Amino acid sequence: MNYLLIPFRVAYKIYFMICFALSLIVLYPIFYYFLSDYRRFPKAFLIMRFHAYLLNAFAFIKIKVKGIDFVPADGSYIICPNHSSFMDIPCIYIIFKKYFVFTGKKEIEKWPLFHIFYTSGMNILVDRETRSGSFRAFKRIAAEIDKGNPLMIFPEGTISKEAPKLTSFKSGAFAMAIQKQIPILPVTFVTNWKRLQRGKFFTGKAGPGLSEVIIHKPIITSGLTKRDLDVLQKQVRKIINEP
């Protein structure tokens, strides 16, 4: 470990947390208004993209995307990226211009201010602790797919503590893709773990720089059945992990 970088990393983290909190507080009344009615969700999505651009600008992060042409022009599909950093979500909103629905863990309900993006009904909270909670979430996910909306699901479920090493994948995204016969779009965040890594406050990596993102060719699930679930999951994991 380079101990000379610790003061810089700590200062950068404090700076980013202040920028995130202040920007969210300033924009909160606007978010509250647009998220209070489902008819305003598309406009709320645009404001969320603006907020993501703002955060990236404050963080001095430049995104470099390879494979943008692989993003389907229309229809529903599942965006399936690794989760290596706190910067992954802002990057997703910058990269994908078309309205999509995010899924997140139920614990987000307890996060101050930020929870509005999920408790408003625009995005979906998944309660993996209970069958009824999981069933409700999957019912909502199926409904969004039927509307033709893309879904964004982190297959790891949370930020890997050992990023860039992947943690185990949950099967939900792959089961839904097979059930609805929609493509999976693998995405690799190659360098985001260096930008704002999960970990101990003093030792976790953090700093401005390049966010390298690779969008891979969509995986077609037409004709697949439940028997193919494990193979599909391993295939997507291998694609994401390779870079």
MOHUNOR-V780203 format. One record per pair of residues at least 4 apart in sequence whose ideal C-beta (glycine too) atoms are under 6 Angstrom apart, sorted by the first residue. I is the first residue (numbers start at 1). J is the second residue. D is the distance in Angstrom with one decimal. If there is no record, write none. Layout:
I;J;D / I;J;D
//
This chain:
5;9;5.7 / 6;202;5.6 / 9;206;4.5 / 12;206;4.8 / 12;207;5.5 / 13;206;5.1 / 16;59;5.6 / 19;58;4.2 / 23;54;5.7 / 24;113;5.2 / 27;31;5.7 / 27;51;6.0 / 31;35;5.6 / 31;116;5.9 / 34;40;4.3 / 34;43;5.2 / 34;44;3.8 / 35;44;5.0 / 35;116;6.0 / 35;120;3.8 / 35;122;5.8 / 40;44;5.8 / 41;122;4.8 / 42;99;5.4 / 45;99;5.0 / 48;93;5.6 / 49;93;4.9 / 52;90;3.9 / 52;93;3.8 / 52;94;5.1 / 55;59;6.0 / 55;90;4.7 / 56;61;4.9 / 56;90;5.7 / 60;208;3.4 / 61;195;5.7 / 61;208;6.0 / 61;211;5.2 / 62;210;5.6 / 63;91;5.9 / 63;211;4.6 / 64;210;5.8 / 64;212;5.3 / 65;95;5.8 / 65;213;4.8 / 66;214;4.9 / 67;214;5.7 / 67;215;3.7 / 68;215;6.0 / 70;215;5.0 / 70;217;5.3 / 72;77;5.2 / 75;148;5.9 / 76;145;4.5 / 76;148;5.2 / 76;149;6.0 / 76;150;5.9 / 76;182;5.1 / 77;150;5.3 / 77;182;5.4 / 77;183;4.4 / 77;185;5.4 / 78;151;4.9 / 78;153;5.8 / 78;173;5.3 / 78;177;5.3 / 78;184;5.0 / 79;152;4.4 / 79;185;5.2 / 80;155;5.7 / 80;173;5.7 / 80;184;5.1 / 80;186;5.4 / 80;236;6.0 / 81;187;3.6 / 81;189;6.0 / 82;166;5.8 / 82;189;5.7 / 82;240;5.2 / 83;88;5.6 / 83;154;4.2 / 83;156;4.9 / 83;159;4.9 / 84;160;6.0 / 84;163;3.8 / 84;164;5.7 / 84;189;5.1 / 84;192;5.0 / 84;193;4.0 / 85;192;3.7 / 85;193;5.2 / 85;195;5.6 / 85;196;5.0 / 86;196;4.5 / 87;91;5.8 / 87;192;5.1 / 87;195;4.8 / 87;196;4.9 / 88;189;5.6 / 88;192;5.6 / 91;211;5.7 / 96;100;5.8 / 100;150;4.0 / 100;152;5.3 / 101;123;5.8 / 101;144;4.8 / 101;149;5.3 / 101;151;5.5 / 102;123;4.1 / 102;152;4.8 / 103;124;4.7 / 103;126;5.6 / 103;153;5.0 / 104;108;4.8 / 104;118;5.6 / 104;125;5.9 / 106;125;5.0 / 106;127;4.3 / 108;115;5.6 / 108;118;5.1 / 109;115;5.3 / 111;115;5.0 / 115;119;5.1 / 116;120;5.5 / 117;123;5.6 / 118;123;4.8 / 118;125;4.9 / 124;137;5.6 / 124;140;5.0 / 126;137;4.2 / 127;133;2.7 / 141;176;5.8 / 144;149;4.5 / 145;180;5.0 / 153;173;4.2 / 155;169;4.2 / 155;170;5.8 / 155;173;5.3 / 156;160;6.0 / 156;167;4.7 / 157;170;5.1 / 159;198;4.2 / 160;167;4.6 / 161;198;5.9 / 163;193;3.9 / 164;193;4.9 / 166;241;5.6 / 169;233;5.6 / 169;237;5.5 / 171;175;5.4 / 174;229;5.7 / 174;232;5.0 / 174;233;4.8 / 175;229;6.0 / 177;182;5.5 / 177;184;5.0 / 177;221;4.8 / 178;221;5.3 / 178;224;4.9 / 181;221;5.6 / 181;222;5.2 / 183;218;3.9 / 183;220;5.6 / 184;219;4.5 / 184;236;5.8 / 185;218;5.1 / 186;216;4.2 / 186;236;5.2 / 186;239;4.6 / 186;240;5.0 / 187;215;5.4 / 188;214;4.4 / 188;240;5.1 / 188;243;4.7 / 189;213;5.9 / 190;212;4.1 / 190;243;5.4 / 191;212;4.5 / 192;211;5.5 / 193;197;5.0 / 194;205;5.1 / 196;206;5.2 / 197;204;4.3 / 197;205;4.2 / 199;203;6.0 / 199;204;3.2 / 200;204;5.7 / 214;243;5.3 / 216;239;5.2 / 224;228;4.2 / 228;232;5.4 / 237;241;5.9
//
